[in-house]
Amino acid sequence: MPLDGVVVGARRLEHRITPTDTFAGLLADAAVPRDEIARWQRAARPIVDLDRLSVGRMLNVDLDASGRVLALRYDLAGEVRLIAERTAPGRIALRREPVEVRLRTVGARATVGRNIKDAAMQAGIPDAVVSQVVDLLSWRLDFQEDVHRGDRVRILWEQRTRLDGRPLAAGRVLAVEYEGRTDSAAAYLYEADGAAPTYVDAEGHPLDGAPLRFPLEFTRITSAFSDARLHPILHQSRPHLGVDFAAPAGTPVRAIGPAAVRFNGVQSGFGNHLELDHGTGFVSTYSHLQRIAPELAVGAEVKRGQLVGWVGQTGLATGPHLHFAIFQDGEYVDPLAIEYPPQLGAVDETTFGRLRWTMKARLRALPQSSPAAPTAPEIGLPPLAQMASVGPITLTF
């Protein structure tokens, strides 16, 4: 299938890959000499095999009047493209660069039926957005106990697409308000001049300093903290001084807060076991892991939300799950009963007041039956801004 393109001095050829396309075939149809095609295939091989193009991705090629390739651009996995350019006779330079992203603010409201996941799906809210919401509100809401039929949630978030309209991973949550039968909560992205963006609660207290409530993106708890539980393998009643999270083997596990690695290895019935020291006597542990992230030697520093391992079934485990425990000053504490962490000083009251009023108005204006409705014009996000943005978290159920 010939490449589509226009001639402006040299030819610029643009083509979206179909199942029958090959790099050699496409360029041969554009009258590119066979040795020229082979030269660019060899040059690109350190980054991508052009003999194996992926359906749906874009390939752009600049040619001179004699059919020599001057440059090519090819979409790679994720949000990166390959740029290859002829810099001198016989020399081709390669680099990766982030694709340009189009941003627009979209929003949706949902009413909980069976559970929040189904409600979000019916409202067109991406899983990654729901996961961010759970992380933001989980110190105020118990998503195992406080979510009831009829509860309502409204969310604004960044919808991200390529310039040609193809969807990318969802961006940041800008505002969320949850109105529940037993409790309510809210979070807003606060951006003041000259300061890094931070999330704040309904009273304007920053949320970013709090540890994550869950070491897995929102999932099912199969065994809670207990002084006496029948062990499923040993068949003895013994304390269960932690929380078990059900998740498929290989599910990513994340550090709940900044810490230093205190232990990394195999520990008796816990199997592959990791301990993180968060300072001030606060330690979190992660057990039965399939694998521990290879860079986590004892003493290594980790960040809040950093990948530390993958769910497994090592040690005395009847199935894949994560056993998560917290110590305070050497004593076990119930991870699900820890009080809301001490609040930092509130942000500027006037600025936050304007933000909250604006966000509340936009959330109230969301239509009942039009999920993911746009609430602001589209804007282009240049590559440098993309590189500085916070990546979304993927939801695991």
BELVEN-V619755 format. One record per backbone hydrogen bond with DSSP energy under -0.5 kcal/mol. CO is the residue of the C=O (numbers start at 1). NH is the residue of the N-H. If there is no record, write none. Layout:
BEGIN
co->CO nh->NH
co->CO nh->NH
END
This chain:
BEGIN
co->4 nh->14
co->6 nh->8
co->6 nh->12
co->8 nh->10
co->10 nh->8
co->11 nh->13
co->11 nh->63
co->12 nh->6
co->13 nh->61
co->14 nh->4
co->15 nh->17
co->15 nh->59
co->17 nh->56
co->18 nh->21
co->22 nh->26
co->23 nh->27
co->24 nh->28
co->25 nh->29
co->26 nh->30
co->27 nh->32
co->28 nh->31
co->33 nh->37
co->34 nh->38
co->35 nh->39
co->36 nh->40
co->37 nh->41
co->38 nh->42
co->39 nh->43
co->40 nh->44
co->41 nh->45
co->42 nh->45
co->43 nh->46
co->44 nh->47
co->44 nh->48
co->48 nh->50
co->49 nh->52
co->50 nh->23
co->54 nh->57
co->57 nh->17
co->58 nh->75
co->59 nh->15
co->60 nh->73
co->61 nh->13
co->62 nh->70
co->62 nh->71
co->63 nh->11
co->64 nh->67
co->68 nh->64
co->70 nh->86
co->71 nh->62
co->72 nh->84
co->73 nh->60
co->74 nh->82
co->77 nh->80
co->79 nh->99
co->80 nh->76
co->81 nh->97
co->82 nh->74
co->83 nh->95
co->84 nh->72
co->85 nh->87
co->85 nh->93
co->88 nh->91
co->91 nh->87
co->91 nh->88
co->93 nh->85
co->95 nh->83
co->97 nh->81
co->100 nh->163
co->101 nh->103
co->101 nh->381
co->102 nh->161
co->103 nh->379
co->104 nh->106
co->104 nh->159
co->105 nh->375
co->105 nh->376
co->106 nh->157
co->107 nh->373
co->108 nh->155
co->110 nh->153
co->112 nh->150
co->115 nh->113
co->115 nh->119
co->116 nh->120
co->117 nh->121
co->118 nh->122
co->119 nh->123
co->120 nh->125
co->121 nh->124
co->124 nh->126
co->126 nh->129
co->126 nh->130
co->127 nh->131
co->128 nh->132
co->129 nh->133
co->130 nh->134
co->131 nh->135
co->132 nh->136
co->133 nh->137
co->134 nh->138
co->137 nh->140
co->137 nh->141
co->141 nh->143
co->142 nh->145
co->142 nh->146
co->146 nh->148
co->148 nh->151
co->151 nh->112
co->152 nh->179
co->153 nh->110
co->154 nh->177
co->155 nh->108
co->156 nh->174
co->156 nh->175
co->157 nh->106
co->157 nh->159
co->158 nh->160
co->158 nh->171
co->159 nh->104
co->160 nh->168
co->161 nh->102
co->162 nh->165
co->166 nh->162
co->172 nh->158
co->174 nh->189
co->175 nh->156
co->176 nh->187
co->177 nh->154
co->177 nh->179
co->178 nh->180
co->178 nh->185
co->179 nh->152
co->183 nh->180
co->185 nh->178
co->186 nh->202
co->187 nh->176
co->188 nh->190
co->188 nh->200
co->189 nh->191
co->190 nh->192
co->190 nh->198
co->192 nh->195
co->198 nh->190
co->199 nh->207
co->199 nh->208
co->200 nh->188
co->201 nh->204
co->204 nh->347
co->205 nh->201
co->207 nh->210
co->215 nh->254
co->220 nh->222
co->220 nh->246
co->223 nh->244
co->226 nh->240
co->229 nh->231
co->229 nh->238
co->231 nh->235
co->236 nh->231
co->236 nh->238
co->238 nh->229
co->239 nh->241
co->240 nh->226
co->240 nh->242
co->243 nh->324
co->244 nh->222
co->244 nh->223
co->244 nh->246
co->245 nh->322
co->246 nh->220
co->248 nh->251
co->251 nh->311
co->253 nh->308
co->253 nh->309
co->255 nh->305
co->256 nh->212
co->259 nh->302
co->260 nh->277
co->261 nh->299
co->263 nh->275
co->265 nh->273
co->267 nh->270
co->268 nh->271
co->269 nh->316
co->270 nh->288
co->271 nh->267
co->272 nh->289
co->273 nh->265
co->274 nh->286
co->275 nh->262
co->275 nh->263
co->276 nh->278
co->276 nh->284
co->277 nh->260
co->279 nh->282
co->281 nh->283
co->281 nh->329
co->281 nh->330
co->282 nh->278
co->283 nh->327
co->284 nh->276
co->285 nh->325
co->286 nh->274
co->287 nh->323
co->288 nh->312
co->288 nh->314
co->289 nh->272
co->291 nh->310
co->293 nh->296
co->295 nh->297
co->297 nh->300
co->300 nh->261
co->302 nh->259
co->303 nh->306
co->306 nh->255
co->308 nh->293
co->309 nh->253
co->310 nh->290
co->310 nh->291
co->311 nh->250
co->312 nh->321
co->315 nh->317
co->320 nh->247
co->321 nh->312
co->321 nh->323
co->322 nh->245
co->322 nh->324
co->323 nh->287
co->324 nh->243
co->325 nh->285
co->326 nh->333
co->327 nh->283
co->328 nh->331
co->331 nh->328
co->333 nh->326
co->333 nh->335
co->334 nh->337
co->334 nh->338
co->345 nh->206
co->348 nh->352
co->349 nh->353
co->350 nh->354
co->351 nh->355
co->352 nh->356
co->353 nh->357
co->354 nh->358
co->355 nh->359
co->356 nh->360
co->357 nh->361
co->358 nh->362
co->359 nh->363
co->360 nh->364
co->361 nh->365
co->363 nh->366
co->370 nh->373
co->373 nh->107
co->379 nh->103
co->380 nh->382
co->381 nh->101
co->382 nh->385
co->382 nh->386
co->383 nh->387
co->384 nh->388
co->385 nh->389
co->386 nh->389
END
